[in-house]
């Protein structure tokens, strides 16, 4: 009982820190002008009394001014990823269990090249005569400083922390150099050519994220290695551009207005596709075999979620996830005692605007869950599948016109992993999600 209480307290504390990290992550690069925000009443949001509206505007004024500062824009997103990576370090083996269950033989060399692809695109566009943010000399200087910062931090940490890789090949796992490079080059490309289209940044960071996931799939890195590496790559590039801007001023700066925050289109329907990651909070007991019952201690979940909204309030969508639950077998809780499962669910999605950038989301889902063959102590649980039902709440903050992030709590019921038991397993997951607005 005390162990469960300590676990719940630990998870709640992580949610609080997650919220702080998300607040930093979710105030990215584009903040609408102060005058536009304070002079226009946003329709279709929750109505407030005059006093409450005034207090809200004062708070939003402070947030707007804070997020306009260059130091905040240069550090918040990378810092959020680094903090999140340190928080999930205790769950590394559970995330690795998902890889070992669903892609144990995955191997690719694409990640060796994809880390450099955003930089190749940037230099290709520059060589083709497409106008960038900076001149050749200024761009090369910014990129060289970025590379020096990133390499120094990554190699310094690798040779001081001595974290063993998941495959046991060496002790230079933390942080991921491939992921740091990928996010560094993605930020370079977005800095120089993000003015062409918001999809330049979306594509660059999607490729960087794929590089990090491939490093996990190749069994070369833990989840924490990848998250911290991504943060180092982001911060290194942001700080280098900030430093070069401070030194060079306007010399070689071809598009001086590109770093100014862009206004949010509040009439856009909140259709999205996103990547989410969270923890499965202990729901109770898992029944297998005849009369056997195991206590669930923890778990992880990672997946994709998306929805198409018919208007600003109602849409249809779905969620695909890989998840697991760690069980206590013979009184021992260990990553070797896992119930893994894959789920796919669809249903209606709902959104309620709360203000300028904030909204609340909900959903009602139904679908299927699949369990692979599992060994729990001396018990072999055969493959099994069945129905699941779920709902959830999320608090979302819109980063920019095509990017948003949220905290979520998902609650559901799914068939037990053993076909001999016809009851339903209660699941509860908490975590964060970053989404692309469509």
C-alpha positions in Angstrom: 0.0 0.0 0.0 2.8 2.4 0.9 4.6 1.5 -2.3 1.5 2.4 -4.3 1.1 5.7 -2.5 4.8 6.5 -3.1 4.4 5.6 -6.8 1.3 7.9 -7.2 3.0 10.7 -5.4 6.1 10.3 -7.6 3.9 10.3 -10.8 2.0 13.4 -9.6 5.2 15.2 -9.0 6.4 14.3 -12.4 3.1 15.7 -13.8 3.8 19.0 -12.1 7.3 19.2 -13.4 6.0 18.1 -16.9 3.6 21.0 -16.7 6.5 23.4 -16.0 8.5 21.8 -18.9 5.5 22.0 -21.2 4.9 25.6 -20.3 8.5 26.3 -21.6 8.1 24.0 -24.6 4.7 25.4 -25.6 5.7 29.1 -25.9 7.8 28.7 -29.1 8.9 31.4 -31.5 5.6 32.8 -32.5 3.7 35.1 -30.2 1.1 37.4 -31.6 1.5 41.2 -31.2 0.5 42.6 -27.8 -1.8 45.2 -29.4 -3.6 42.5 -31.4 -4.1 40.4 -28.3 -5.4 43.1 -26.0 -7.6 45.0 -28.4 -9.6 42.1 -30.0 -12.1 40.0 -28.1 -11.9 36.4 -29.2 -15.3 35.0 -30.0 -16.4 31.4 -29.2 -14.5 31.2 -26.0 -15.6 31.0 -22.4 -17.1 34.3 -21.3 -15.4 36.1 -18.4 -16.5 38.9 -16.1 -14.9 42.3 -16.7 -12.7 41.9 -13.6 -11.6 38.4 -14.6 -11.0 39.5 -18.1 -8.8 42.4 -16.9 -6.8 40.1 -14.6 -6.4 37.6 -17.5 -5.1 40.2 -19.8 -2.6 41.4 -17.2 -1.4 37.8 -16.8 -1.2 37.4 -20.6 0.6 40.7 -21.0 3.3 39.3 -18.7 3.5 36.0 -20.5 3.7 37.8 -23.9 6.5 40.1 -22.7 8.4 37.2 -21.2 8.2 35.1 -24.3 9.3 38.0 -26.5 12.7 38.0 -24.7 15.5 36.5 -26.9 17.0 34.4 -24.0 13.7 32.7 -23.4 13.2 31.9 -27.0 16.7 30.6 -27.3 16.6 28.2 -24.3 13.0 27.1 -23.3 12.3 24.4 -25.9 15.7 22.7 -25.5 15.6 23.0 -21.7 12.2 21.4 -21.7 13.4 18.4 -23.7 16.5 18.0 -21.4 14.4 18.1 -18.2 11.9 15.6 -19.7 14.8 13.3 -20.7 16.2 13.3 -17.2 12.7 12.6 -15.8 12.2 9.5 -18.0 15.6 8.1 -17.2 14.1 5.8 -14.6 11.7 4.4 -17.2 14.4 3.7 -19.9 14.2 0.0 -19.5 10.4 0.0 -19.9 10.6 2.0 -23.1 13.3 -0.4 -24.3 10.9 -3.3 -23.5 8.5 -1.9 -26.1 11.3 -2.0 -28.7 12.3 -5.5 -27.7 8.8 -6.7 -28.0 7.6 -5.1 -31.3 10.9 -4.6 -33.2 13.6 -6.8 -31.7 15.4 -7.2 -35.0 15.1 -3.7 -36.3 18.3 -2.4 -37.9 18.9 0.4 -40.3 21.8 2.7 -41.3 19.4 5.5 -42.5 20.0 7.4 -39.2 23.6 7.8 -40.1 22.6 10.0 -43.0 19.2 11.5 -42.0 20.9 13.5 -39.2 22.6 15.6 -41.9 19.7 15.8 -44.4 18.3 19.1 -43.1 21.8 20.7 -43.5 22.1 19.3 -47.0 18.7 20.8 -47.9 19.8 24.2 -46.4 23.0 24.3 -48.4 21.2 23.1 -51.5 18.7 25.9 -51.3 21.4 28.4 -50.7 23.5 27.2 -53.6 20.4 27.4 -55.8 20.0 31.0 -55.1 17.0 30.8 -52.8 17.2 33.8 -50.3 17.9 32.7 -46.8 18.0 34.6 -43.5 21.8 35.1 -43.6 24.5 35.6 -46.1 26.9 32.7 -46.9 29.6 34.0 -44.4 27.1 34.7 -41.6 25.3 31.4 -42.1 28.6 29.4 -42.1 29.7 31.2 -38.9 26.4 30.5 -37.1 26.6 26.9 -38.1 30.2 26.5 -37.1 29.5 27.9 -33.7 26.5 25.6 -33.4 28.6 22.5 -34.3 31.3 23.5 -31.8 28.8 24.0 -28.9 26.9 20.8 -29.7 30.0 18.6 -30.1 31.6 20.0 -26.9 28.5 19.3 -24.8 27.7 15.9 -26.3 31.3 14.5 -26.2 31.9 16.0 -22.7 28.8 14.2 -21.3 29.6 11.0 -23.1 33.1 10.8 -21.6 32.0 11.8 -18.1 28.7 9.9 -17.5 29.9 6.6 -19.0 26.3 5.3 -19.6 26.3 1.8 -21.2 24.4 1.5 -24.5 21.3 -0.8 -24.6 23.2 -3.3 -26.8 26.2 -3.2 -24.4 28.6 -2.2 -27.2 30.3 0.6 -25.2 29.7 3.2 -22.4 29.1 6.3 -24.5 25.4 6.2 -24.7 24.4 9.5 -23.0 23.4 11.7 -24.8 22.6 10.7 -28.4 25.0 12.4 -30.8 23.0 11.5 -33.8 19.9 13.0 -32.3 21.7 16.2 -31.2 23.1 16.6 -34.8 19.7 16.0 -36.3 18.0 18.6 -34.1 20.9 21.0 -34.7 20.6 20.8 -38.5 16.8 20.9 -38.3 17.0 24.2 -36.3 19.5 25.6 -38.8 17.2 24.8 -41.7 14.2 26.3 -39.9 16.2 29.4 -39.0 17.4 30.1 -42.5 14.4 29.0 -44.6 11.4 28.8 -42.2 10.1 32.0 -43.9 9.3 30.0 -47.1 6.6 27.9 -45.4 5.7 26.6 -41.9 6.1 23.1 -43.3 9.8 23.6 -43.7 10.1 23.5 -39.9 7.6 20.8 -39.5 9.4 18.6 -42.0 12.8 19.3 -40.5 11.8 18.4 -37.0 9.8 15.4 -38.1 12.9 14.1 -39.8 15.0 14.8 -36.6 12.4 13.0 -34.5 12.5 10.0 -36.8 16.3 10.0 -36.5 16.0 9.8 -32.7 13.4 7.0 -32.9 15.7 5.0 -35.3 18.5 5.3 -32.7 16.2 3.7 -30.2 15.1 1.1 -32.7 18.7 0.2 -33.5 19.2 -0.5 -29.8 21.9 2.1 -29.6 20.3 4.6 -27.2 17.8 4.8 -24.3 14.8 7.1 -24.5 16.5 9.6 -22.1 19.6 9.7 -24.4 17.5 10.8 -27.3 15.4 13.4 -25.5 18.5 15.1 -23.9 20.4 14.9 -27.2 17.5 16.7 -28.9 17.5 19.4 -26.3 21.3 19.9 -26.6 21.0 20.2 -30.4 18.2 22.8 -30.1 19.9 24.9 -27.5 23.3 24.9 -29.2 21.9 26.2 -32.5 19.6 28.8 -30.8 22.5 30.1 -28.7 24.9 30.2 -31.6 22.5 32.3 -33.7 21.9 34.6 -30.8 25.6 35.0 -30.2 26.3 35.7 -33.9 23.4 38.2 -34.1 24.9 40.0 -31.1 28.3 40.2 -32.6 27.5 40.8 -36.3 24.4 43.0 -35.8 22.9 43.6 -39.3 26.0 42.6 -41.3 25.0 39.8 -43.6 21.5 39.6 -42.2 19.3 39.4 -45.3 15.9 39.0 -43.7 15.9 40.8 -40.3 12.2 40.4 -39.7 12.1 36.6 -39.8 12.6 36.1 -36.1 9.6 38.2 -35.1 6.7 36.2 -33.7 3.9 35.5 -36.1 0.2 36.0 -35.1 -2.0 33.0 -34.3 -5.0 32.3 -36.6 -7.7 31.7 -34.0 -10.3 30.8 -36.6 -8.4 27.6 -37.7 -10.0 24.3 -36.9 -7.9 22.3 -34.4 -7.3 19.3 -36.7 -4.0 17.7 -35.7 -1.6 14.8 -35.8 0.8 14.3 -33.0 3.3 12.2 -31.1 2.6 11.5 -27.4 4.4 9.8 -24.6 3.4 9.1 -21.0 3.2 6.8 -18.0 0.6 4.1 -17.2 -0.4 4.7 -13.6 -1.0 1.5 -11.6 -4.7 0.7 -12.3 -5.2 -2.3 -10.0 -4.6 -6.0 -10.6 -4.1 -8.1 -13.8 -5.8 -11.5 -13.8 -4.3 -14.4 -15.7 -4.7 -18.1 -15.6 -7.0 -19.7 -13.2 -7.3 -17.6 -10.1 -3.9 -15.8 -10.6 -3.8 -12.1 -10.0 -0.8 -9.8 -10.3 -0.5 -6.3 -9.0 0.4 -3.6 -11.6 3.2 -1.3 -10.6 3.9 1.0 -13.5 4.1 1.2 -17.3 4.9 3.4 -20.3 3.0 4.3 -23.5 4.0 6.0 -26.7 2.0 6.5 -29.9 0.4 8.6 -32.6 -2.9 10.4 -32.3 -4.8 12.6 -34.8 -8.2 14.0 -35.5 -10.0 15.9 -38.3 -12.3 18.6 -36.9 -15.5 19.5 -38.8 -15.6 22.9 -37.0 -13.8 24.4 -34.0 -15.5 22.0 -31.6 -16.2 18.6 -33.0 -14.1 16.2 -35.0 -13.3 12.5 -35.6 -10.0 10.8 -35.1 -8.0 8.0 -33.6 -5.1 6.8 -31.6 -2.5 4.0 -32.1 -0.2 3.2 -29.2 2.4 0.8 -27.9 2.1 0.3 -24.2 3.2 -1.9 -21.3 2.5 -2.6 -17.6 5.1 -3.8 -15.2 3.7 -6.4 -12.8 4.8 -7.7 -9.4 5.4 -11.5 -9.7 6.1 -13.3 -6.5 6.4 -10.0 -4.8 9.1 -8.7 -7.2 8.5 -5.8 -9.6 10.9 -6.1 -12.6 11.2 -5.1 -16.3 11.2 -8.8 -17.0 7.6 -9.1 -15.7 5.8 -7.1 -18.4 2.5 -7.2 -20.1 2.9 -5.5 -23.5 0.0 -4.5 -25.7 -0.8 -2.6 -28.9 -4.0 -0.6 -29.3 -5.9 1.1 -32.0 -9.1 3.1 -31.3 -11.3 5.7 -33.1 -14.1 8.0 -32.2 -15.3 11.6 -31.8 -13.0 14.3 -30.5 -14.0 17.6 -28.9 -12.3 20.9 -28.3 -13.3 23.9 -26.2 -11.4 27.2 -26.6 -10.4 28.7 -23.3 -8.7 31.8 -24.4 -6.1 33.2 -26.8 -3.9 30.1 -27.0 -5.4 27.7 -24.6 -8.0 25.0 -25.2 -9.4 21.9 -23.5 -9.9 18.7 -25.4 -11.7 15.4 -24.9 -12.6 12.2 -26.7 -14.7 9.1 -26.7 -12.9 6.1 -28.2 -13.6 2.4 -29.0 -11.3 0.0 -30.6 -9.1 -3.2 -30.3 -6.2 -4.2 -28.1 -3.7 -6.9 -29.0 -1.5 -8.8 -26.4 1.5 -10.9 -27.6 2.5 -14.1 -25.9 3.8 -13.3 -22.4 5.7 -15.1 -19.8 4.9 -14.2 -16.2 7.0 -16.3 -13.8 5.9 -19.9 -14.5 2.7 -18.8 -16.4 2.7 -18.6 -20.2 -0.1 -16.3 -21.4 -1.1 -16.9 -25.0 -1.8 -14.2 -27.6 -5.1 -12.5 -27.1 -7.1 -9.6 -28.4 -10.3 -7.9 -27.6 -12.3 -4.6 -27.2 -11.2 -1.4 -25.5 -13.1 1.7 -24.6 -11.6 5.0 -23.5 -11.9 8.7 -22.9 -9.5 11.4 -22.0 -8.9 15.1 -21.1 -6.2 17.4 -22.4 -5.1 20.9 -21.8 -3.5 22.3 -24.9 -1.4 25.4 -25.6 -1.0 26.5 -29.2 2.7 27.2 -30.1 2.1 28.7 -33.5 -0.3 28.3 -36.3 0.7 24.8 -37.1 2.1 23.5 -33.8 0.6 22.8 -30.4 1.4 20.8 -27.3 -0.7 19.5 -24.4 -0.8 17.6 -21.1 -3.2 14.7 -21.2 -4.9 12.2 -18.9 -6.4 9.1 -20.7 -8.7 6.7 -18.9 -10.0 3.4 -20.3 -11.1 -0.2 -20.0 -9.8 -3.0 -22.1 -10.1 -6.8 -22.1 -7.8 -8.7 -19.8 -4.6 -10.1 -21.4 -5.7 -13.7 -20.7 -8.6 -15.2 -22.7 -9.6 -17.2 -19.7 -10.6 -14.0 -17.9 -13.5 -12.2 -19.3 -13.3 -9.0 -17.2 -11.9 -5.7 -18.2 -8.6 -4.1 -17.1 -8.7 -0.4 -16.0 -5.9 1.7 -17.5 -4.9 5.3 -16.7 -2.1 7.2 -18.5 -0.7 10.7 -18.0 1.8 12.5 -20.2 2.5 15.1 -22.8 1.9 15.4 -26.5 3.3 17.6 -29.3 1.1 18.0 -32.4 1.1 19.5 -35.8 -2.0 21.5 -36.7 -3.3 20.6 -40.1 
